[in-house]
């Protein structure tokens, strides 16, 4: 893994974050970004004709084993 990614998490940490994410999905307190920087999200949703309901179902099925890494923020971003 390179300097831009972090895999240094325990399973408990991953489960905790995932629980929070799933709570947000259940309470409809989330947004899937669909702007010019997230064209891949738009393409995926369109290609598979994913309704909001189906998007929620997919998000709620994510398991800790699906985790691979987080992206580290560039240092200049942290100081803007």
C-alpha positions as CSV (number, residue, x, y, z in Angstrom):
1,X,0.0,0.0,0.0
2,X,1.3,3.5,-0.7
3,X,1.4,6.7,1.3
4,X,-2.0,7.8,0.1
5,X,-3.9,4.9,1.7
6,X,-4.4,3.6,5.2
7,X,-5.3,0.0,6.1
8,X,-4.3,0.3,9.8
9,X,-7.6,-0.4,11.4
10,X,-8.9,-3.0,13.8
11,X,-12.0,-5.0,12.9
12,X,-13.7,-3.3,15.9
13,X,-12.9,0.1,14.5
14,X,-14.3,-0.9,11.1
15,X,-17.5,-2.3,12.7
16,X,-18.0,0.9,14.6
17,X,-17.8,3.1,11.6
18,X,-19.9,0.7,9.6
19,X,-22.6,0.7,12.3
20,X,-22.7,4.5,12.1
21,X,-23.0,4.5,8.4
22,X,-25.8,2.0,8.5
23,X,-27.6,4.1,11.1
24,X,-27.4,7.1,8.7
25,X,-28.7,5.0,5.8
26,X,-31.6,3.8,7.9
27,X,-32.4,7.3,8.9
28,X,-31.9,8.7,5.4
29,X,-29.1,11.0,6.7
30,X,-26.6,10.5,3.9
31,X,-25.9,11.6,0.4
32,X,-24.2,9.8,-2.5
33,X,-22.1,12.5,-4.2
34,X,-23.1,13.0,-7.8
35,X,-21.1,15.9,-9.0
36,X,-18.4,16.4,-11.6
37,X,-15.8,14.8,-9.2
38,X,-17.9,11.7,-8.7
39,X,-18.8,10.7,-12.3
40,X,-18.1,7.1,-11.3
41,X,-21.0,7.2,-8.9
42,X,-23.4,8.6,-11.5
43,X,-22.2,6.0,-14.1
44,X,-22.6,3.1,-11.6
45,X,-26.1,4.2,-10.6
46,X,-27.2,4.7,-14.2
47,X,-25.6,1.5,-15.5
48,X,-27.4,-0.7,-13.0
49,X,-30.6,1.5,-12.9
50,X,-30.3,1.8,-9.1
51,X,-33.3,3.4,-7.4
52,X,-32.8,5.1,-4.0
53,X,-34.3,2.0,-2.3
54,X,-31.8,-0.3,-4.0
55,X,-28.9,2.0,-3.2
56,X,-30.0,1.8,0.5
57,X,-30.2,-2.0,0.3
58,X,-26.7,-2.2,-1.1
59,X,-25.2,0.1,1.6
60,X,-26.9,-1.9,4.3
61,X,-25.4,-5.1,3.1
62,X,-21.8,-3.9,3.4
63,X,-19.8,-6.0,5.8
64,X,-16.5,-5.4,7.7
65,X,-14.8,-7.8,5.3
66,X,-15.6,-5.5,2.4
67,X,-13.3,-2.8,3.8
68,X,-10.0,-2.3,2.0
69,X,-8.6,1.1,2.9
70,X,-9.2,4.8,3.5
71,X,-7.6,7.6,1.6
72,X,-5.2,9.8,3.4
73,X,-5.7,13.5,2.9
74,X,-2.8,15.4,1.4
75,X,-1.0,17.5,4.0
76,X,-1.8,20.7,2.1
77,X,-5.5,19.9,2.3
78,X,-5.3,19.7,6.1
79,X,-4.1,23.2,6.4
80,X,-6.4,25.1,4.0
